[in-house]
Amino acid sequence: MFEALNDAILSAAGSPWIYLLIIGIVFVDAFFPPVPSETVVVSAAALGVATGQPNVWIVILLAAVGAVAGDNLTFWFGRRLGLTRFRWMRREGSVRAFDWARRGLDKRAGVLIVTGRYIPVGRIAVNLTAGATGFPYRRFVPLSIVAGVSWALYSVAVGVLAGAWFRETPLLGAVVAVVFAIAIGLVIDRITAARSTSSEPTAAVRATVDGHHAPVHSD
């Protein structure tokens, strides 16, 4: 059964549709975290180094393009919709995430935008907040490119490492790569959360939740 599953995975990896799947999932995951972009990218890279398909360099390119495009679309959503338009945005957890992103953008915008890309929910909070609070788009674009490219390189590197270790069993290599990537993501999440100076919403965010929109500044 394992061999049959392995053969099916290898067959899918050799299909040109895998490239469309990669860029599509990475793009959507930028604003919809349930979509498993890290899983797809590291798995594709692990299979690529073990079997030759898909091409690892193309995986890097497509993952980076999808990430940058998705993050910029999320920024645009924030600019147009703000942080209170939908009910889920007004929930306690969302308010805290936006507050964390707001304070981080005030203190260390570059670091936050780059590291936020490695945290599924974090990147959405950061990019939405950047757009909603009038963070200059001319600054956001280059930072989003750095974030997207570095994330793509990191994700593929994890897959390549695991794929090389388990070259004879590509499916196992892909599984190991995914587990490793998730573990690193959790570590980054914990470190970032620990650096937050407060877990409670600020007065400005409370006012937003109460129905008063924060001002949106122009570039």
C-alpha positions as CSV (number, residue, x, y, z in Angstrom):
1,M,0.0,0.0,0.0
2,F,2.9,2.4,0.9
3,E,4.5,1.6,-2.5
4,A,1.2,2.3,-4.3
5,L,0.9,5.7,-2.5
6,N,4.5,6.5,-3.2
7,D,4.0,5.8,-6.9
8,A,0.9,8.0,-7.0
9,I,2.7,10.9,-5.4
10,L,5.6,10.6,-7.8
11,S,3.2,10.5,-10.7
12,A,1.6,13.7,-9.5
13,A,5.0,15.4,-8.9
14,G,5.9,14.8,-12.6
15,S,2.8,16.5,-13.8
16,P,3.1,20.1,-15.1
17,W,-0.1,20.9,-13.0
18,I,2.0,20.7,-9.9
19,Y,3.5,24.1,-10.7
20,L,0.1,25.7,-11.0
21,L,-0.9,24.1,-7.7
22,I,2.2,25.5,-6.0
23,I,1.7,29.2,-7.0
24,G,-2.1,29.0,-6.5
25,I,-1.9,27.6,-3.0
26,V,0.9,29.9,-1.9
27,F,-1.1,32.9,-3.2
28,V,-4.3,32.0,-1.5
29,D,-2.6,31.1,1.8
30,A,-1.4,34.7,2.1
31,F,-5.0,35.7,3.1
32,F,-6.6,32.3,4.0
33,P,-4.4,30.4,6.5
34,P,-6.2,27.0,6.3
35,V,-4.6,26.5,2.9
36,P,-1.3,24.6,3.6
37,S,1.2,26.4,1.5
38,E,4.3,25.4,3.5
39,T,3.2,21.7,3.2
40,V,2.9,21.9,-0.5
41,V,6.2,23.8,-1.1
42,V,8.4,21.6,1.2
43,S,6.8,18.5,-0.2
44,A,7.4,19.5,-3.8
45,A,11.0,20.4,-3.0
46,A,11.6,17.1,-1.2
47,L,10.2,15.1,-4.2
48,G,12.1,17.3,-6.6
49,V,15.5,16.6,-5.1
50,A,14.7,12.9,-4.7
51,T,13.2,12.3,-8.2
52,G,14.1,15.3,-10.4
53,Q,10.4,16.4,-10.6
54,P,9.2,19.0,-10.0
55,N,12.1,21.3,-10.8
56,V,13.4,22.8,-7.5
57,W,14.4,26.1,-9.1
58,I,10.9,26.6,-10.6
59,V,9.4,25.7,-7.2
60,I,11.5,28.5,-5.6
61,L,10.4,31.0,-8.2
62,L,6.7,30.1,-8.1
63,A,6.6,30.0,-4.3
64,A,8.3,33.5,-4.1
65,V,6.0,35.0,-6.7
66,G,2.9,33.5,-5.1
67,A,3.9,34.8,-1.6
68,V,4.7,38.3,-2.8
69,A,1.5,38.6,-4.8
70,G,-0.6,37.2,-2.0
71,D,0.9,39.5,0.7
72,N,0.5,42.6,-1.5
73,L,-3.2,41.6,-2.1
74,T,-3.7,41.3,1.7
75,F,-2.1,44.7,2.2
76,W,-4.6,46.1,-0.4
77,F,-7.5,44.4,1.4
78,G,-6.4,46.1,4.6
79,R,-6.2,49.5,2.9
80,R,-9.6,49.2,1.4
81,L,-11.5,47.3,4.1
82,G,-9.9,48.3,7.4
83,L,-9.8,46.1,10.4
84,T,-13.4,46.0,11.5
85,R,-15.4,45.3,8.3
86,F,-16.1,41.6,9.1
87,R,-17.2,39.9,12.3
88,W,-14.1,37.7,12.6
89,M,-12.0,40.9,12.6
90,R,-13.7,42.0,15.8
91,R,-13.2,38.9,17.8
92,E,-10.8,39.0,20.7
93,G,-8.1,36.9,19.1
94,S,-8.1,39.0,15.9
95,V,-8.0,42.3,17.8
96,R,-5.0,41.1,19.8
97,A,-3.3,40.0,16.6
98,F,-3.9,43.3,14.9
99,D,-2.8,45.2,18.1
100,W,0.5,43.1,18.1
101,A,1.0,43.9,14.4
102,R,0.3,47.6,14.9
103,R,2.8,47.9,17.7
104,G,5.4,45.9,15.8
105,L,5.0,48.0,12.7
106,D,5.6,51.1,14.8
107,K,8.8,49.8,16.3
108,R,10.4,47.4,13.8
109,A,8.4,47.3,10.6
110,G,11.0,45.6,8.5
111,V,11.7,42.8,10.9
112,L,8.0,42.2,11.5
113,I,7.0,42.1,7.8
114,V,9.8,39.6,7.0
115,T,9.3,37.3,10.0
116,G,5.6,37.5,9.9
117,R,5.6,35.7,6.5
118,Y,6.8,32.6,8.4
119,I,3.7,32.6,10.6
120,P,0.4,31.7,8.8
121,V,-1.9,33.9,11.0
122,G,0.9,36.4,11.7
123,R,1.4,37.3,8.1
124,I,-2.2,38.1,7.6
125,A,-2.4,40.2,10.7
126,V,0.7,42.1,9.7
127,N,-0.2,42.7,6.1
128,L,-3.8,43.7,6.8
129,T,-2.7,46.1,9.6
130,A,0.0,47.6,7.4
131,G,-2.6,48.4,4.8
132,A,-5.3,49.6,7.2
133,T,-3.0,51.9,9.1
134,G,-1.5,53.7,6.1
135,F,1.9,52.0,6.1
136,P,3.7,53.4,3.0
137,Y,3.2,51.1,0.1
138,R,6.6,52.1,-1.4
139,R,8.2,50.6,1.8
140,F,5.9,47.6,2.0
141,V,6.6,46.3,-1.6
142,P,10.4,45.8,-1.2
143,L,10.0,44.3,2.3
144,S,7.3,41.9,1.0
145,I,9.7,40.8,-1.8
146,V,12.5,40.1,0.7
147,A,10.0,38.2,2.9
148,G,8.5,36.2,0.0
149,V,11.9,35.3,-1.5
150,S,13.5,34.3,1.9
151,W,10.4,32.3,2.8
152,A,10.5,30.4,-0.5
153,L,14.2,29.7,-0.1
154,Y,13.7,28.5,3.5
155,S,10.8,26.3,2.6
156,V,12.5,24.7,-0.4
157,A,15.8,24.3,1.6
158,V,13.9,22.3,4.2
159,G,12.4,20.1,1.5
160,V,15.7,19.6,-0.3
161,L,17.4,18.5,2.9
162,A,14.8,16.0,3.8
163,G,14.5,14.8,0.2
164,A,18.3,14.2,0.1
165,W,18.2,12.2,3.3
166,F,15.4,10.0,2.2
167,R,16.2,9.8,-1.5
168,E,15.1,6.1,-1.7
169,T,11.7,6.9,-0.1
170,P,10.5,10.2,-1.5
171,L,7.2,10.1,0.2
172,L,8.8,9.7,3.6
173,G,11.2,12.5,2.8
174,A,8.2,14.8,2.1
175,V,6.5,13.9,5.4
176,V,9.7,14.5,7.4
177,A,10.1,17.9,5.6
178,V,6.6,19.0,6.4
179,V,7.0,18.0,10.1
180,F,10.3,19.9,10.3
181,A,8.9,23.0,8.6
182,I,5.9,23.0,11.0
183,A,8.2,22.7,14.0
184,I,10.3,25.6,12.9
185,G,7.2,27.7,12.2
186,L,6.0,27.0,15.8
187,V,9.3,28.0,17.2
188,I,9.3,31.3,15.2
189,D,5.7,31.9,16.4
190,R,6.7,31.4,20.1
191,I,9.7,33.7,19.8
192,T,7.7,36.4,18.1
193,A,4.9,36.2,20.7
194,A,7.4,36.3,23.5
195,R,8.8,39.6,22.2
196,S,5.4,41.2,22.3
197,T,5.3,43.7,25.2
198,S,1.6,43.2,25.9
199,S,-1.2,40.7,25.2
200,E,-4.1,43.1,25.8
201,P,-5.5,45.4,23.1
202,T,-4.5,49.0,23.4
203,A,-7.0,51.8,23.8
204,A,-6.8,52.6,20.1
205,V,-7.7,49.1,19.2
206,R,-10.5,49.0,21.8
207,A,-11.9,52.1,20.2
208,T,-11.8,50.5,16.8
209,V,-13.7,47.5,18.1
210,D,-16.3,49.7,19.7
211,G,-17.0,51.0,16.2
212,H,-14.6,53.9,15.7
213,H,-12.4,53.2,12.7
214,A,-8.7,54.0,13.0
215,P,-7.6,56.7,10.6
216,V,-6.1,55.5,7.4
217,H,-3.2,57.6,6.3
218,S,-2.2,58.0,2.7
219,D,1.2,57.3,1.3
